[in-house]
Structures are given as structure tokens and as C-alpha cells.
């Protein structure tokens, strides 16, 4: 049989362990590592275009377009605006009925794409890569956004108006190495990536692609409340131990 003093000691030790384990991360507990994916996928996110609001769809990829870094993301658009038929003799894709007319980076946006995501950690950071044919302006807005051009948010990258061989000759473009690399460091909250895409040459393939991961930063530092809770429990434990030694 356990003595009354020893029983009290064991129960108090268990209580202290329970208190420490139940302290949430923002009170100095162990912060759980999370990953936030920001990927362009058919059916994920939304868009507005000349067809009105709609869901993102996958498109037939032009041979010139950059290949995604992994299978988690790919080229999307508001309709089948990709490579209708590829002509090996010219090295270009023929136009399809859904391919949009041309515009300029100061003219009407061909289509705007929205991707909403939520950060649950105190701090998440990482790089986001964005491609477009022909080019795009990128904003990051607070909250859930499903309309507008994103200009009410924070400008992350400005569209490039100078054409190259297949799209613009510098980021944001469509070929390998012509992606914008946008660093993000975000706190807890909901955000929307807004991509204003421009088709500068009418009747040619059009689409956007983006991919990135945000991961948690350093574990949170314990706040004074955490130390007080642990201190009270440990003080009580020490008191019982001294009483047991005197008995």
C-alpha cells in the first residue's frame, strides 16, 4: 500500500505534467509544424474572365511552357485556352476557339485567378513561383477574394510588357527560368493570391501556373503565463517532497 504522502506526490507530479502538456502553442507549448500549399490545380481556386466568374480548368500544355517542379500543380485557365494543335514546322500552337484576343499590360486583364489559403502557425514562410503566358501581375490580399483585380492588396510582382520568342522575355513569362520567385513571410490568417494574367498576342496559348509551400518558422517563445503555471506546479511538488522527508 502506498502512503498518503507518496500518493499525493505521484498525483501532483501527474497534474504538473498534464498542465504543461495542455499549454497551447501561443502560451509556450510545442508549436506544431505545418505546411501551406499554394498550387494551381483544376477545380482549385477560381477566376474571372470574359466568360464571367468560373472554376479553374487544366489546359493542354504548349511544348514551350515550363514543366512544373512536381505533380502537385500545373497549368490552368478559365477554359481550354492551351495548345489547340502544335505545328512542328513553325514551332507554334494553332489557335482554338477559346484562345483570347490580345491586350496590353495597361489594357483589360485577360483573366484574373484567385487562390485562397490559410496560415494557422504564428509564422510561415517560403517562396512562390509564378509563370504565365504571356505575363502577369501578382497581388496578395487579406481574406477571401473572388472578384476584382487584386489591386487593393499588396503588389508582389508587376507584369512584364516586353515580348520574347514564346511569351515575355523576362519574368513573369511562360518558359523555364522565366518564373517570378516571390518570397512570402506570413502570420496567422487567411490570404488570397491574385494573379492578373495578360495575353499579349491574340490567338495563342494562354494560361498560368504557380506553386509554392510555406512552412512554419521558429517555435514560439513561452510567455510569462506558461512559466507561472509550471512554477506553481513545481512549487507544490517540492513542498510535498519536503513534508515527506520530514515525516
N, C-alpha and C positions, 0 to 999 in steps of 0.2 A: 504493500500500500504506500502511495505517495503521501508525504507530509503535506499539511495545509500550505506551509511556506513554499515548498517546492512546486506545488500545483499552481500557486499564484504566479511564481516566477515563469513557469512554462507558458501559462496563458497570456501573461503580459508580453513575453517575447513574441508570441504568435500575433498579438494585437499590433505590436510595433511593425512587424513585417508586413501585415495586411495594410496598415496605414501608408507605409512607404510605397507599396506596390500599387495602391489605388490613387496616388497623387497623379493628376493628369499632366501631360507634357508641358502645358504652359505654366504649371506650377513646379517644374523642375523634374518631372518624371522622364522616363526614357521616351524620346521622340521617335515615332515610327517612321522609317524611311519610305517615302512614296515616290512614284514616278508618274508624271503627267505627259501623256502622249498627245501630240498635235499633228495629226496625219490627215492628208487629203485622201478620201475614200468615197466611192459611190454610196449614196444613201446617208453619208455622214456630213453634217453641216447643211447649208442652204445657199441660195443665190438669188439675185435679181438680175434680169436682163430685158431685152426687147420682148421676150415672151412673158414677162412678169415674174413674180416670185416662183421658185421651184426648188426641187431637190437636186443635189449634185449627182451627175452620172459619169461613169467611166467612158473614155473615148478610145478610138483606135489610134495608137501611138504613131507619130511620124518617126521615120528612121533617124532623123536628125536630132530628135529630142533626147535629153539626158535620161539615163536609166536610173530609177530610184535606188537608193542605197540598200534597201531591203524590201521584202514583200508586204510590209505593213502599210505602204502608201503608194500612190500612183497618180497619173494624170486624170484630171476631171474637167467637166464643163457643165453648161446648162442644158446641152443637147449633144447630139452626135456631130461635133464640130471638129473631129480629129482628121486623120488622113483618109480621105474617101478612097482614092486609088493612087498607088505610088507608081510613078513613071521612072524606070531606071535610066532611061536615056537622058532625061533632064535632071534627075535627082530631086524632083519635087513631087508633091502630092496634088492631085487634081481636086478641084473644088466640089463640094457637095452642097445639097440644098440648104443645109443648116449652117454652113460656114458664114460668119458675119461679114458685113461690109467694113471697109477701113475707116479709121478715125485718127485722131492725134491725141497726144497726152494732155493737150489743153482742151480737147473736144469732149464729146459724150463718152462716158465709160462704156465699154462693150459689155461687160458683166462684172458684178461685184459678188464676191464669195465670202461667206461668214462661217467661222468655226469657233464655237463657244466651248470653253473648258474651265475647270475649277481647280484652284490650288488649295489644298487643305493643310499643308505644312506651313510653319511660320515663315519659311523662306525656301523657294525653289528657283533653280537657275539652270540654264543650258542654252544651246544655240538652235535657232530655227533656220532652215534653208528654204528658199522660195524660188521657184522657176516660173516662167510664163512665156507664152508665145502670143503676142510679140514682147510685151513688157508689162509691168505692174507697179502700182504704188501700194505700200503696205502700211496699215494703221493697227494699233492695239487700243481697244476701247474697254471701258469698265462695264461690267454687267452683261446681260444677254442682248445682243444686237442682231436684228434680222432685216433691217432696212437702212437706206441711206448709204453714203459713200465713205463713211468712216472718218471723215474729216473732223468730227467732234472729239475724236480720240487723239492718241499720241502718234505722230508721224514716225514710222520706223525706217522707211525706205521710199525714195522718190523714183518714179518711173523714168526710164532712160529713153529719150526720143530718137536716138541715132541708130539707124538700121545697120545690121551686119548682113551676112550671107543668108542665114535662115530666120533670124529674128533680130533683136538688138545686139549690137556688138560688144556690150558690156552689161553687167548686172543691172536690173533683172532681165535675163534672157532665157532661152529655152535649151541651149546645148550644154554639154558637160563643162563645168567651170564658170558658167555664166549665172550661177545662182547667187542670190543675196544671202549672206550669212549674218543673221540678226541675233545678237546676244540678248537674252531676257533674264531678268532677276526680279522675281515677283513674290509678294507676300500673300497671305491667305485672302482669297476672294474669287469672284467669278469674272472672267475676261472673255472678250471676243476678238479673234484675229479677223481683220477685214482686208481683203485683197481686191483692189480695183484693177482689173485687167483690161488691157487695150490691144485691139487687133489693128496694127498699123497698115497692113497690106490686106485689102479685101479679098475674099475668096480663097484664103489659105488656111491651114490648120490653126485651130485656136484652143487653148486650154491652160490650166495652171496646175502646179504641183507644189506641195510643201510637206516638210517632215522635220520633226524635232522632238526631243524629250527633255523635260525639266525634272531634275532630281533634287531631293531635299538638301539643304545646306547643313551647317554645323548644328549639333544638338543644342536645344535650348538650355540656358543657364538657370539653375534653380533660383527661385525668388525667395524673399525672406519668409513667406508663409510656409514654404517647404521646410526650411531649417527650424522654424518654431515647432511644427508638428513633430518632426523627428526628435528635436531636443526634449520636448515634453515626454515622449515615449521612453527615450533613453534614460532620462532623469528618474522616471518612475521605476524602470528596471533596476537601476543602480541602487535605489532606496530599498527595494525588496531584497536585493542581494546582501546589503549591509545588515538588514534586520535578521536575515537567515544566519549570517556569520556570527552574530551576537547571541543567537538562541542556543 
